[in-house]
Amino acid sequence: MEVLLEGIVGSVGGVVARSVAYPFDTLKVQLATGSIGLGDLVKRILREEGVLGFYRGLLPFSAFEAAYQKGLFVLVFTAVKRLYAQRARRDPAVLATVCFGYLSDLVSVPFTVPFEALVVRLQSASVHDSKMDIIRESLCTRAGIRRALVSGNAYFVLSLKPGIEFAIFDHLKYKTLKSSGRTDLSSGTALLLGGSARAIATICVYPYARCKALTQSQQAPSALAALQKVLSDEGGLALYRGLSMEICRGATQSAVMFAVIERLRSAVEALVLGQANGRS
C-alpha cells in the first residue's frame, strides 16, 4: 500500500511540475529542432499564437504522459529500493540507486514514449500545421507508433538521467537530514536539492537528448543518425544547443516535483500516523 501511495504522490508531483515548467519545454524543443535564437523564437510564438503557444500540447497529452510516466517510475523505483533494503539489510549505495533509477525509467518507456513523441511533434510543428492530423498520425497509425518506439531506443542512454537525478537527490537529502536532525525536508530545501540534482543529470546526457528530439520531430531516422548528422554539419558544440533552456526547464520541473512529493509524502505520513494513534 505504501508503494502504491508513493506512485500516486509521484504522479501528482509530475503533473504539477510539468505544468509549471512547460513553457521552458516548448522553447527547449523548438531551440533543439530549429535554427533561430531564443529572443527571435519567443517573439515568433507570441506573434503567431500568443501566450498559449507556450503551452501547445500540454493538455491532455503531456499532462497525461507526465502523470503516467512519473507515477510508474516512482512506484517501481520505490519498490525496487525497498526490496533491496530488505534483502541486503541496508540502504542502496549511490551507484546502486542510479541503476535502480535507470531500470525503473526503462520500464515506463514503452507505455509513455508514443505520447512524448506526439508532444514533441506538436511543439515543433508550424502554427499552420493541422494538429488533428499530427495526433492521428502519431497515435492512430502503425507508422507513427513505430517511429515513436524507434525514438524510444534513445532511452537506453537517456534513462540514466532519472537514475542520476534521483540518486543525487536521495544522497543530498540523506546528508541534509542527517546534519539538520530533521525528519523531512522543507519545501525550499527540496526545491534547491531537486533543481541541483536535475541540472547535474541533464549536463551528463544532454547531447543525446537533443538527438532524440531531432528524431521525434522527424528530422533524423534515429538518435545515432542525428548525432552523426549534427557532428558532421554543425560541429560538437551544436550538440549543446538549447542546453541552458533545458537546464531552466528541467531544474524548475524537478525542483517543483520534489517539493510537491516531499510535502505530499509528509502529509500522507502524518495522516496515517494520526489514524494509527486514533485506533490505539
N, C-alpha and C positions, 0 to 999 in steps of 0.2 A: 504493500500500500504506500509506503514511504517513497519507493522508487517511482511509482505512478504519479504521486504528488510532485516529485521533482520534475517529471516530464511536463506536467501541466504548468508548473511555475516557469520552466524554460520556454514553453510555448508562448505564454503571456509576455514574458520578457522579450522574446524575439520579435513579436508583433509591435510592441511599443517602441522598441529600439529601431526597427526597420522604418516605422512611420516617421520618427524624429529625424533620421539620417537620410531619408530617401532623396531629397534634392541633391545631396552630395553624390549619391549613387548615380543619378541621372547624368550629372556633369561628368563623373568619372568615366562612365561608359562612352559618352559622346567624345570625350577627350581621347580615350584609348582607341576608338574606332575611326576618329576623324582626323583632320589636319589643321584645324583652326585653334587659336589660343583661347584661354579661359574668358577673358573680357569680351571678345567677339562672340563666343558661344552664349554667354549669359544674355547679351544684347539680342541675339537672334531668337533665343527661346522666348524672351519677354515680348519681342516684337511680333512673333508669329503665333504664340499660344497664350501669352500672359503667364501669371504665376503658376497656374495649374499645369503648365507644361513641364514643370519640375517634378510633378507627381504622376506623370504618364505611366500607367502600368501598375501603380501601387494597389488599387482596388479593382478586382478582388485578388488578382493573380499573385502579386508579390507578397501581399499580406498573408495569403493562404500558404504560400511556399515558406515564408519565414516561420509561421506558427508550426507548420508540419515538420519542417527540417529541424528547427531548433528544439522542439519538443521531443522528437525522436532521438536527436543527438544526446540531449541531456539525460533522457531516460536510459539509453544504452550505456552512456559514459558512467553514470552513477551506478548502474547495476554491475558493470564490469569492475569498477573500483572497489565496490563493497565485496564482491566475490573474491577479489584478490586479497583484500584485507582480512577476510575470514579465513582463507586458506593459508596465507603467509603470516597471519597474526601481526601484521604491521602495515602502515600506510605505504602505498607505492612511491618509489623514488621519482624524481623529475623525468628521467628518461622513460621509465615505465608508463608514467602518466601521458607523455607525448604519444607513445604507442597506442595506449587505450583511446586517446582522443582521435588519433588517425583512423583506427579501425571503426570507431563509433561514427565518424563522419562518412566513411565509405559505405556503411550500412544504409544510410539515408539517400545516397546519391541516385540510385535507380528510380526512386519514387519522386524525387524533387527536381531533377535536372530538366525534364521537359518544361516545367513551369518557369524555371530560371532562364532557360534558353528563350522562351516566349517573351519574358520581361525584357531581356537584353535586346531582342528584335524590336519590341515596341519602343524602347528608349532610344535606339539608334536609327529608327525609321524616320523618313521625311514626314513633315507635318501633313503633306498631301497624300501619303500612302494610306490605303484602306486598312484600318485597324482590324476590322472583322475578317478581312482576307488573311491577315497575318495570324490571327487567332485560329482560324480554321485550318490553315496550312500547318501551323506549328503543333496543334493538338489533335487534329482530326484526320491526318494523312500519315501513311506509313513512312513517307519520305521525311516528313517533319519530325516524327518521333525518332527515326533512325539517325537523323542529323544531331538531334539533341543528345542521344545516347553516345554517339561518337565524340561529341564535345565533352561528354562526361568522363571520357578517358583521361582528361587532364587532371581529374581529381586523384589519380594515383600519385600525383605530386602535390596538388593543392590541398588535399586533406591533411597535409602536415600543418597547415595554418591553424585550424582549430585545435589540433593536438598541442602545438607550441603555445597557443594563446591560453588555453585552459590550464596547461601545466604551469606556465609562468604565473597566472593569476592565483592558482592554488598555492604555489610556493610563496608568493608575496603575501597572500592572505594569512598563511600559517605563521610567517615571520612577524607580520604586523600584530596579529592577535597575541602571539607569544610575548612580544615586547611590551604590549599595552595592558595585558591582563584582561582584556575584554573577551566576551564570548561571541560577539558578532561585529561586523564592520558597519561603520556609519555610512550613510549614503554618499557623502563627499569622498571618503576613503575608497569606497567601492568604485566610484566614478574614476578616480585617479588611477587605481590599480588596473581596472579593466581597460581604460584607454591606453595605458602604458604597455600592457600585455599585447593588445591588438596591434599597436604600432610596430613593436618588435617582430611579431609574427608576419605582418604584412611585408616588411622590408625583405624578409627571408625568401618569400615566394612570389613577389610581385611580377617579375618578368614573365613567368609562366601564366600568371593570372591575366595579364594583358593579352597574351596569345590566345587564351581561352575565350576572351571577349571577342577577339577578331574572328575566331571560329564560329561562335554563336551568332554573330552578326553576318555570317556567310561571306566573309572576306578571305577566308582560307579554309581548306578542307579538314585540317586538323591543327591542334596546338603546336605540334612539332613543325608542321609545314609553315605555320605563321611565324614561329621562332626563326626558322631559316630565312624566310622572306624579309622579316624586319632587319635581321643582321646584314643581309646582302644589300638591301635597298637603302636603309637608313642608318645602320651602324648600331653598336652596342648600347649607347646611351638612350636610343629611342625605345628600348625595352622598358625604360622607366618613365615614359611619357604618361602623365596622369597620376604619378605616384603621390604627389602632395595632396591631390584631391582624394585619392583612395585612403591615405592616412587620416585626413579630416573626416571622411565618411566612416571608415572602419573604426577609428578611435572613438568617435561620437557614438556610433551604434553600440559598440561593445561596452563603453562606459555606462550608457543608459541601461543596456541589457543586464549587466552585472549588478548595477544598483537596484534595478527592479527585482531581480532574482533574490538578492540578499534581503531586501525588505519583505518580499512575499514569503520567503523561507522563514524569516524571523516571526512574521505574523502567524504562519501556519503552526510553527513550533509552539508559540505562545498559546494558540487556540487549543492544540492537542494537549499541552501540559495543563491548561486550565480545566479541560474536560476530565483529565485523569485525576486531578486534585478534587474536582467536584464529586466524582464517584467514590473517592476514598473518604 
